[in-house]
Amino acid sequence: MTHVVRAALVQATWTGDTESMLAKHEEHAREAARRGAKVIGFQEVFNSPYFCQVQDPAHYRWAEPVPDGPTVRRMQDLARETGMVIVVPVFEIEQSGYYYNTAAVIDADGTVLGKYRKHHIPQVKGFWEKFYFRPGNLGWPVFDTAVGKVGVYICYDRHFPEGWRQLGINGAQLVYNPSATHRGLSSHLWRLEQPAAAVANEYFVAAINRVGVEEYGDNDFYGTSYFVDPRGQFVGDVASDSKEELLVRDLDFDLIEEVRQTWAFYRDRRPDAYEGLVQP
């Protein structure tokens, strides 16, 4: 029996406040559910602007606990309502002074399965993330969800192949990569890196980017979100580079095993020869 998962992602414009941003994503999720989707993911720090364009302590106000904060609780209700797995990227406060760029993974029954914390934290013009976030310290979890094994890798992480590989070793079938990236900085990499990671690690990737210009800087987030399969081929069309969009795509998970049997990259790995990769 063919194992097809109908998956969704949202690339969104910033509304100006958290409440309307949450409401908008809830409506996108309900529409995805009406179209038969069983899993959906949102963009990096989806319930806020991309405040990392500036360095200002005022923006710590966007942080909340995970999983016990209001956004994750609201998304738990949404998961129960729609019967979908939901990947929820937010600004997390663990305790005073401990902040992370985080994504919670909620199962279709509303259970919080766990969270991923972004490992690689940029500190360059327009992306002043070290001002806000500590590096992730929860490893590379893969969550056993109602649709299969789902992992998360956040934005700047995508430039580092080691995490992609660890997610594959840990059993990922689908990896959501919520992002906020703008024209000119690395746009030529956007359609290269995630397909290359999907090929090298033989799983599906959902690459999500914001869209539009926001109030805290001149970054022009260019959307073009997409799903890519284990052969590195886009699943359906890539999203708009200028408009908000909900993508819903059918992912044939049987292709994962087919590709792994054909290309056999996991068979031919040489971890015994890679010790130099982890030397400082």
C-alpha positions in Angstrom: 0.0 0.0 0.0 1.4 3.4 -1.0 2.4 5.6 1.9 1.4 9.1 0.8 1.5 12.0 3.3 -0.4 15.2 2.4 1.8 18.0 3.9 1.4 21.7 4.1 3.5 24.8 4.8 2.8 28.5 5.2 4.9 31.5 4.1 3.3 34.6 5.6 3.6 38.3 5.7 3.8 40.0 9.1 0.5 41.5 10.3 1.7 43.9 12.9 0.7 42.1 16.0 0.8 38.6 17.5 -3.0 38.0 17.9 -3.7 38.6 14.2 -0.7 36.6 13.2 -1.9 33.6 15.2 -5.4 34.0 13.8 -4.1 34.1 10.2 -2.1 30.9 10.7 -5.0 29.2 12.3 -7.1 29.9 9.2 -4.3 28.6 6.9 -4.2 25.4 9.0 -7.9 24.9 8.8 -7.8 25.4 5.0 -4.9 22.9 4.8 -7.0 20.4 6.8 -10.0 21.0 4.5 -7.7 20.1 1.7 -6.7 16.9 3.4 -3.3 17.9 4.9 -2.1 15.8 7.9 1.0 17.9 8.8 1.8 21.6 8.6 4.7 23.8 9.4 5.1 27.6 9.9 8.0 30.0 9.4 10.8 30.9 11.8 9.4 32.8 14.9 6.1 32.7 13.1 4.1 34.6 15.7 6.3 37.7 15.7 8.2 39.9 13.3 11.8 39.0 12.4 13.1 41.3 15.1 16.7 40.1 14.7 17.2 42.8 12.1 18.0 45.1 15.1 19.6 44.6 18.5 17.1 45.9 21.0 16.3 44.4 24.5 12.6 45.5 23.9 12.3 42.5 21.6 12.7 40.0 24.5 9.0 40.6 24.9 8.2 38.2 22.1 9.7 35.3 24.1 7.5 32.7 25.9 7.9 29.3 27.5 7.8 26.1 25.4 5.6 24.1 25.8 3.7 25.9 28.5 3.4 29.3 26.8 0.2 30.7 25.2 1.2 30.1 21.6 2.1 26.4 21.9 -1.1 25.8 24.0 -3.2 27.5 21.3 -1.5 25.4 18.6 -2.3 22.3 20.7 -5.9 23.2 20.5 -5.5 23.7 16.7 -3.9 20.3 16.3 -6.8 18.7 18.1 -9.3 20.6 16.1 -7.8 19.8 12.7 -6.2 16.4 13.4 -2.9 17.7 12.0 0.7 17.5 13.2 2.0 21.1 13.6 5.5 22.4 13.6 5.5 25.6 15.7 8.6 27.9 15.6 8.8 30.5 18.4 11.1 32.6 20.5 11.6 30.5 23.7 12.4 31.7 27.2 13.6 28.8 29.4 14.4 30.9 32.4 15.6 34.4 33.0 18.6 35.0 30.6 18.1 31.7 28.7 16.6 32.3 25.3 16.4 30.0 22.3 15.2 30.0 18.7 12.9 27.0 19.0 10.3 24.9 17.3 7.8 22.7 19.1 6.4 19.7 17.4 2.8 18.9 18.3 1.1 15.6 17.3 -2.3 15.3 15.7 -4.0 14.7 19.1 -2.5 17.9 20.6 0.3 16.2 22.4 3.6 18.2 22.5 6.1 15.6 21.4 9.1 17.8 22.1 11.1 20.7 20.7 14.2 21.5 18.6 16.5 24.4 19.4 18.4 26.1 16.6 22.1 25.1 16.8 23.8 27.6 14.6 23.2 31.3 15.5 24.2 34.0 13.0 25.5 37.4 13.9 25.7 39.5 10.7 24.0 42.6 9.4 20.3 42.2 9.4 20.5 38.9 11.4 21.7 39.8 14.8 20.6 36.6 16.4 23.4 36.1 19.0 22.0 39.2 20.7 18.9 37.1 21.5 19.5 33.4 21.3 21.7 30.8 23.0 22.9 27.9 20.8 20.6 24.9 20.8 21.4 22.2 23.3 18.8 19.5 22.7 20.6 17.6 19.9 18.8 16.5 16.7 15.5 15.0 17.8 13.3 13.2 15.3 9.6 13.0 16.5 7.5 9.9 15.9 4.3 11.6 14.8 0.9 10.5 13.4 2.3 11.0 9.8 5.8 9.5 10.3 9.2 10.6 11.6 9.5 14.4 11.5 12.6 16.6 12.3 13.3 20.3 12.3 16.3 22.4 11.2 16.0 26.2 11.5 17.1 28.8 9.0 20.9 29.4 9.3 21.3 25.7 10.3 20.7 24.8 6.7 24.2 25.9 5.8 25.7 23.2 8.0 25.5 19.6 6.6 26.2 17.9 9.8 22.8 18.5 11.3 21.0 17.4 8.2 22.9 14.1 8.3 22.2 13.6 12.0 18.5 14.0 11.4 18.7 11.3 8.7 20.7 9.0 11.0 18.0 9.5 13.6 15.4 8.3 11.2 13.8 11.5 9.7 11.4 11.1 6.8 10.4 14.7 6.6 12.4 17.7 7.9 10.8 21.1 8.2 13.3 24.0 7.7 11.5 27.3 8.9 13.5 30.3 7.8 13.8 34.1 7.4 16.1 34.9 4.6 16.2 38.0 2.3 17.1 38.8 -1.3 20.7 39.3 -2.1 22.3 37.7 0.9 22.1 34.0 0.0 19.1 33.8 -2.3 21.2 31.9 -4.9 21.6 29.2 -2.3 17.9 28.8 -1.4 17.1 26.4 -4.2 20.4 24.6 -3.9 21.1 23.7 -0.2 17.8 22.1 0.8 17.5 20.0 -2.4 21.1 18.9 -1.9 20.4 18.0 1.7 17.3 16.0 0.7 19.5 14.1 -1.8 22.4 13.5 0.5 20.2 12.3 3.4 17.4 10.8 1.3 14.3 12.3 2.9 11.8 15.0 2.2 12.4 18.7 3.1 9.9 21.5 3.6 11.7 24.8 3.1 9.8 27.7 4.5 10.7 31.4 4.1 8.9 34.6 5.1 7.7 37.0 2.5 7.7 40.8 2.4 9.4 43.7 4.1 8.8 44.2 7.9 9.0 47.2 10.2 12.3 46.6 11.9 14.6 46.6 8.9 14.9 46.6 5.1 15.3 42.8 4.7 13.1 41.8 1.8 12.0 38.2 2.6 11.4 36.5 -0.8 9.2 33.5 0.0 9.7 30.8 -2.7 8.9 28.1 -0.1 8.8 24.6 -1.4 8.8 20.8 -0.7 11.6 18.8 -2.2 11.8 15.0 -2.4 14.7 12.6 -1.8 15.8 12.8 -5.4 16.2 16.6 -5.0 13.1 17.4 -7.2 10.5 20.0 -6.2 7.1 18.5 -5.3 4.8 20.7 -7.3 5.5 24.4 -7.9 7.6 26.7 -5.7 5.6 29.4 -3.9 5.5 33.0 -4.9 8.5 35.3 -4.2 6.2 38.2 -3.2 2.9 36.9 -1.8 1.7 35.0 1.2 0.9 31.4 0.3 -0.2 28.1 1.7 1.3 25.1 -0.1 -0.3 21.6 0.2 1.6 18.7 -1.4 1.4 14.9 -1.5 4.7 13.3 -0.4 5.2 9.7 -1.3 7.1 8.3 1.6 7.7 5.0 -0.3 10.2 7.0 -2.4 12.5 7.3 0.6 13.1 3.6 0.8 13.3 3.3 -3.0 16.0 6.0 -3.1 17.9 4.5 -0.2 18.1 1.1 -1.9 19.1 2.7 -5.2 21.8 5.1 -4.1 22.8 3.4 -0.8 24.4 6.5 0.7 23.8 5.3 4.3 25.4 1.9 3.5 28.5 3.6 2.1 29.1 6.1 4.9 32.5 6.0 6.6 32.0 7.3 10.2 35.3 5.6 11.2 37.1 8.0 8.9 35.3 11.2 9.9 36.8 11.9 13.4 38.6 15.0 12.0 35.2 16.7 11.3 34.5 17.2 15.0 37.9 18.5 16.0 37.8 22.2 17.0 
